[in-house]
Amino acid sequence: MASSISSSSPQNPSVRSGRRIALWLFFMCGLVAAMVIVGGATRLTDSGLSIVEWRPVTGAIPPMSEADWLSEFEKYKTIPEYAEVNFGMSLAEFKQIYWWEWGHRLLGRVIGFAFLLPLIFFVVTKQVTRRLSYKLAGLFVLGGMQGALGWWMVSSGLSERVDVSQYRLAAHLSLAVLLFAAMFWLALDLWPQKKLAAPEKFRLGAFALAGGVFAQMVLGAFVAGLRAGRTFNTWPLMDGKFFPDGYFHANPAFHDLFETMAAVQFNHRIGAYLLAAGAVWFYLAARKVEYEPRARLVLAAVGLQIVLGIWTVLAATPIALGLLHQAGALMVFATALYAAHGVHVRKA
């Protein structure tokens, strides 16, 4: 049977303050999700390399005159992407990709202020304990690291490549998802709720399922990084084969699993099938311990995401479907975290 677990303890703020902070953290999760989706849009529109400098403060101001726009355009013309992909593009076309990347970076700045200012307020008004303040400060530092990691990713495409490294893209997305998870989990900690006393095996299974969702999102980052979603646009087979041509190079090596379109899309497909099996197992196990509602939510989210993923592949990843699929991944992750958080180990 479920037992009530209150968030009010010597290590946590009062229930009322905890609810306020939790609501703020849930809002921050929404902003991070928006950041991930806008980042996906910059990728799908090939806009990520349009700003070739990292100016955390002055970069918040966009070009304000024709001379400013021409200056930014001239800087863009110095990188390989312009010479090899967009040579001859007009200033108007440059502005279109510039605004996507500028918006992505601006949203990052907005997230920083949306986190820092309320944090200062909660600390000054003594609504957070010392331990909680350390956790919140850690989240703020993690957000700053995400900005630096984003520039490290962009810099990989400014000299010898016409796009960013898929490895750095995966790292950038991974940190964003981990930040989302940390804020979401802490918000759940602060929100009074009932938890299920269940066997340790079931709890470990819930955490494993959430970990599987995270791993699948990382595999999806490699698909995005190599633009592999616009190839092998058939299902259930990949151009008539289970193992597609080009899954390995002539000289197979471990890194080839992340460096060919065939490999990364195949890995992402297999990850989806394994995740579906895990969601079914979790639902069946949950029925035995009276934990069906949250498990059913996870199963439904996984099922819808797989259908959306198949649709996206068959349609060769149009921007709208690609972004919807990315948003769906965050929803699946949130439901998996919600399910894992609601379980504690039953005492013998």
BELSULSUL-V921796 format. One line per field, one symbol per residue. ss: DSSP state (H for helix, E for strand, C for the rest). phi: phi as a letter, one per 30 degrees, with the letter a starting at -180 (. if undefined). psi: psi as a letter, one per 20 degrees, with the letter a starting at -180 (. if undefined). A space follows every 50 residues. Layout:
ss=???
phi=???
psi=???
//
This chain:
ss=CEEEECCCCCCCCCHHHHHHHHHHHHHHHHHHHHHHHHHHHHHHCCCCCC CCCCCCCHHHCCCCCHHHHHHHHHHHCCCHHHHHCCCCCCHHHHHHHHHH HHHHHHHHHHHHHHHHHHHHHHHHCCCCCHHHHHHHHHHHHHHHHHHHHH HHHHHCCCCCCCCCCHHHHHHHHHHHHHHHHHHHHHHHHHCCEEEEEECH HHHHHHHHHHHHHHHHHHHHHHHHHCCHHHCCCCCCCECCECCCCCCCCC CCCHHHHHCCHHHHHHHHHHHHHHHHHHHHHHHHHHHHCCCHHHHHHHHH HHHHHHHHHHHHHHCCCCHHHHHHHHHHHHHHHHHHHHHHHCEEECCC
phi=.dbdbdddaecbddedddddddddddddedddddddddddddddchcdcd ccbcbecdddcdecbdddddddddddddceeddcbceiddddddeddddd dddddddddddeddcddddddddddhcbdddddddddddddddddddddd deddddccbcbcaddddddddddedddddeddddddddedceacccdbde dddddddddddddddddddddddddchddcbhdbaddchibdcddidbdd cebedddbbbddddddedddedddddddddedddddddchbdeddddddd ddddddddddddddcihdedddddddddddddddddddddddbbdddd
psi=qqqpoqiorhiqrrgghhgghggghhghghggghggghhhhhghjlihjh ojqonhfhiiorpirhhgghghghghiiqhgghigkpjqrhghghghghg hghghghggggghhggghggghghjliqrgghhgghhhhgghhhhhghhg hhgghijigirjrqphghghgggghghhggggggghghhioprpqporqh hgghhghhghhhgghhhghhhhgghjkiijrllqqirnljqgoqpjhqrh npqgihijjqggghhgghghhgghhgghhgghghhhhhjlkgghhhgggg ggghhgghggggghjkmqgghghhhghhghgggghgggghhjpqppq.
//
